[in-house]
């Protein structure tokens, strides 16, 4: 962990009020071992509590967060970082004046690196005790703290700079956190210029692909049986939890590692999966194989083969359109008749 820059500002606003007070830091917070440890804990807590993945809405070129982050990435020095934080917060201040239920808080801007990955985060804290935030002569500082209480982080934004600058349009390089579960405040999403979040169908598709790629936790477990057990676990869990699945709980149940599925999807498959969503049944059915056996014939078919018309049932007949299967059967027949 390397903390490059950190600065804190405060917006004071009560709910149902348009009155706003802005207390701004003019200098960066001094980085020491304690602050580095705190940001390390924050990075881990953010990963565990991440609500949604997204990417920037690049059509909003004048958005303060978006435009100033780009300027900072082009010129990563202290003054540009301070300007990025202040310009972004000034735009937010104008916005939340019109939001009757919006409240203020402490806004922590951080530039840091973990395992060669560079991140820029904005954390909104309602209660200064969450980080032991203190006011000094030229700005806020963070005092010694034993641990971070993620429940006191109202909202959070994190940019994976490596993914963003790689210009891969398929990757979701923004991570968003909300203490309201999967609900993100509209003004917050607009402020950080986040585009549409990943839908349930795409999330389920990536989840099933990741599980199939990882496979069972033990080589002695049959792959088909394992995937069916995953399907049954998800169905049971969603019935008890408002039709939603918690990927980290599933990952912990399957692999005794809450982040294994999401990390595997991101690092190996280059896909981001939201931690919580409502599974799409059509995609989820890819975990199930259909089996039928009659005298001298056994058929095992992935359910998604029916979706691309490779397998059809029509007029009482099962039709399989696959040249590889035909060729394999023909070769086996010829070798036996030779």
N, C-alpha and C positions, 0 to 999 in steps of 0.2 A: 504494500500500500504506500502510495506517495501522494500526499496532499499538496497540490500546487498553489491553490489560492482559495480563500474562504472569506466571505463578508456577510454581515447581518444587517438588515434594516427592519424597521417596525412601522406598521400601519395600525393606528388605533381607530376602531369603528365598532359601535354597538349595533346589534340587530335592530331593524326598524328605525334607523337613523341615517341621515345623510351627512352628518358631521364627521369629519375625518382629520386625524392628526398624523403627520408623517415625521418619524424620527430616523434620520439617515446616518449611516457610518461614512466617514470620509477616508478611512484607511482600512486596509485588509487586516483580518485577525491573524495574530502571530501563530505560526504553525510550530507546535512542539510535539513531543511523544504522546502526551495526553490527548491532544486534538487528533492526532493521527489514529490513535486507538479508537476514539469516538467515531471518526468517519468510517473506520473499518467495521465497527458494530452497526453503524447506520447502513452501510452497503449491504450487509448480511440481512438486516431487518427489512430493508427495502425489497430485497429479492424474495423474501418469504411472504411479504405482504402486498406484493405487486398486484394491482387490480386489472389493468388492461395494457395491451401493447398497441401502439399506433405509429404513425409517421407524420411529418409536417404536411400541412396544406400549403403547397408551394405557390398557390395562386394568390395567397395573402402576403405579398412581398413587403408591405409596409408594417407588418406586425412587429412590435418591438422586440419580443423574445427571439423570434425567428431571424430578423435582420441583424440584430446585434450579436447573436451567437455566431452567425456567419462571419461578421467582422472580427470577432474575437478569435475564431479559428484561423483566420488569415493573419492575425497579428496578436499572438497570445502573450501580452504583457500585462503588468499590473493596472495601468491606467485604462486600458481597453476593457479589462474585466470589471473594474469599478463602474465604468460608463455603461456597460451591458446591464449590470445589476440595477443601476439607478434608472436608466431609460425604461427598462422592463417594468419596474415597480411604479414609475410615474404613469404608465399606460394603464396598469391595473387599478391605481388609485382613481383615475377618471371613470373606470368601468364599474367598480363596486359602489360608487356613490349612487348609481342607478339601480343597485340590487338591494331591495329592502331587507332580505334575510342574510345577506353577506356580512361577515364580520372580519375584523382585522386579525393581526397576529404578527409573529416574527417570521421573516423571510430569510432563509439561509441559502446563499448561493455558494456552490462548491465546484471546484475543478480538481479532479483527482485521477489517479491511475491505479489499476489492479491487474496484475499479470499481463502487462503490456497493453491492456485496454484502457482507453481514456474516456472518462465520463464527465458530464456537466450536469449537476443536479440543482434543483430548487426545492427546498423543503419548507412547508408552512407549518409553524408550530403555534398553537393557540396559547399554550401555557409555558412561560419562560422556564419553569422548574423542570420541564421535560429535558432540556439541555443545560440547565444551570446557566442561563444567559444573564449577563451583567452589562450595565452601561458604564463606559469609561469616558475619558475626556473627549476623544475623537470618534467614538463609536462603541459598538457592542463587542463583547468578548464572551467566550465560553469557559466557564470555570470547570474544575475537576468534577467528574460525575462517574458513578459506579457503572451505570448501564443506561441504555436508551429504552424508553417505554414507547414502543411503536404506536400504541393506542393514543398517545398525545400528539402524534403527527397528523394534522388535519388533512393535508393533501401533499402530494409529492410529484415531481417531474424529474425524469432522468434521460439524458441523451447519451447513447452509445456512439461516441464520435467515430470509432473505427468503422462501424456499420454504416454510419451516415456518409462519411467521406468516401466509402467504397463505391457509392453510386449504384447499389443493387436495389432496384425498385421493388423487389419481392420481399426484402427484409423490413421488419418493423423495428426501427432503431429507437423509438421512444417508449419509455416505461412510465406508467401513471399509477399513483397510489391514492386511494380515498378511504377515509375511515367510515364511509357510508356503504361499504361492501362494493358491489359492482356498479353503484350509482356515482357518476362523476358530475360535479357542479358544472353547469353549462358555461358560466362565466370563466371558470378555471380552464376548461377545455379550450375556450375561445382565446383566453389570454396566452396560453402556451402554444397556440396555433396547431393543435392536434387535429388531424383529419379523422375520417371515420375509423372506428375500431374494428377489429377482426370479428366477423360474424360467427354464429354457432356452427354452421355447416363447415366452414374452413377450420375452425378450432378442432372439431371432432375428426375431420379428415387427418389433420396433423397428429392428433393424439393416437389414432389407430395405427397410422404409419409408424410412429415412434415405438409403440408397444410391439408391433410385428418385427421391427428392426432390432430392438433390444432382446426380445425373446424371453423365455422363462428364466427365473433366477437360478435354476438348478438344471443341469443337463439331463437329469433323470426324469424330468417332468415332460410329458408329451406336449408338443407345441399346440396342437389342436385343442387338447383338454385345457391347457393354460389360457388360451384366448377365449374359450367359452367361459371359463371361470371369471375372467376379467369382465366379460359382457354381463354375466349374472351379478357380479359385485356392483357394477355401475347401475344396473337396473334397480337393485335393492337400495343403494345409496340415494339415488335421485328420488325415489318414492318417499323417502324420509326427509328430504331436504329441498322441498319446493322445486323439484325437477332439475336441480342444479348439481353439478359434480365439482368436487374439490380435487384438482389434479395432484396436489402435493400429498393429500391424504391417501389417494389411490397409489401414488408412487411409494409412500411409506409402507403401505400394506403389502405391495408386491415385492419391493426390493429393499425394504428397511432403510430407505433414503428418500426423504421428502422431495428433494430437488432432482432426482435422477432422471425422471421422464423429461422435465422441461430443459434441463441442461443437455441431455442427449439430443433432443430436438433442435436446440439452438446451435450446439457445437458441431454435431455431426451432420444433421439433416438440413441445417441452415434455415430453420423455421422456428417462429416464436409461438408458443401456446399460452393463451390466457389461463391464469390459475383457476378461475371459476367461470363456468358457463353452463348453458343448457344443451346437453348433447343432441345432435341431429340423429334421429333414428336410422335413416337410410345409410349414413356413414358408419354408424355404430354397428350395423348389421354385418359389416365387413369382417368382424371378429368371429362370425359364425359360419360354419360349413354345413351344408345340407348333405345328408347321407341317406342312401337307399340301397338295399340289398335284396336281390331275388335269386332264384336258382341260376348260378353260373355268372351272375352280373353284380358288380359292386360299383356304385357311383358316389364320388365325393366332390362337391362343387362349392366354391366360394360364392356367397350370396351376391357379391357385386358383379359377378359374371353375367347375371341376368340384366344388369343395368346397361351394359354395352352391347347387348344382343348377341354375345358370343354363345350364350345358352338360351334356348327358348323352349317353352312348352306350348304346343299348339295341336289342336284336334286329337288330344289324347296321346301325343307323341313328345318325347324329349329329343330336342335337336341340339347337337353340339357342333359349332362351327370353329374347328381348330385343326389346322393342317398338321401341326406337330403331333397331336394325338393320333390322327389318321396315319401319318407316316410311321410313328412308333409301332402301332398295332400291325401295320402291313409288314414292317421289317421283322417283327417277332413271328408272324405267321410264316413268312418266307423262310426264316432260319429254321423253323421247326419242320417245315415241309421239305427242306433240302436233303 
